[in-house]
C-alpha cells in the first residue's frame, strides 16, 4: 500500500453522526497532518500531530497517532453537511523535505 | 495571515500552446514553493520543489522541459506547461513555505487546466 493511505475511500453518514477516517504510512515521520479539500478547491489545513504526540483535539476534530502501527485516525464528531469534502493525510517523512499525501477519503454528510 | 494565491483559477487552452500559472505568497516571503498535480478523485502528487533564486528540483517522472518552474522572487513562482496536450489537463496546486520546511506549507486554491 501507499504511504499515507486512507481507509475507507468513501464514507457516507447522516448529519450528527461521527466520522472516522484512518491513515497508514510506511516510513518514519516527523509529523502527520490532515487536510480537507472541497470539490475543485484548494487544501485547508485541519490539524498537525507530531511524532511524539498520541492524541490531539481541535474543536470537533480528534486525531490520534500510533507510530508503532504507523497509523493515524481522524475523528469528526457531530458531523454537519458542511463537513462534506475529501480528507487527506500527509506525512512529513524523516530525511525528506516534502509532504507525502495519502489517496484521500471522500466524506458525504447527508442532512 | 499566510495566504497563497494562484492565477488563473481556471484556464482552457489548445493543444500545442503553452500556459503559465502563477503562485504568489501574499503576506509572507516564501523561500520554498511546491507544485502539485491532482487528477480527478485522486491525491496530490508533488511535481517539483523550488527555492528562490535556484533551479527547481523535479520529482522522478516529471519532465522538466515540459513543466518549467521559475521562482524569481520570494513571493512569486510560476509553472509553465509547454506544448500542452490533453493529458496535461489536471488541477495544479502550489504551496509556499516561509521556513523551507515541508510540514509548514500554505496551499493555494489551485488552477484547473483543460487542454482541448
Interface residues (C-beta under 8 A of the other chain):
Chain A: X30 X31 X33 X35 X40 X41 X42 X43 X44 X45 X48 X88 X92 X96 X97 X98 X99 X100 X101 X102 X103 X104 X106
Chain B: X6 X34 X41 X42 X43 X44 X45 X46 X49 X91 X93 X95 X100 X101 X102 X103 X105 X106 X107 X108 X109 X110 X112
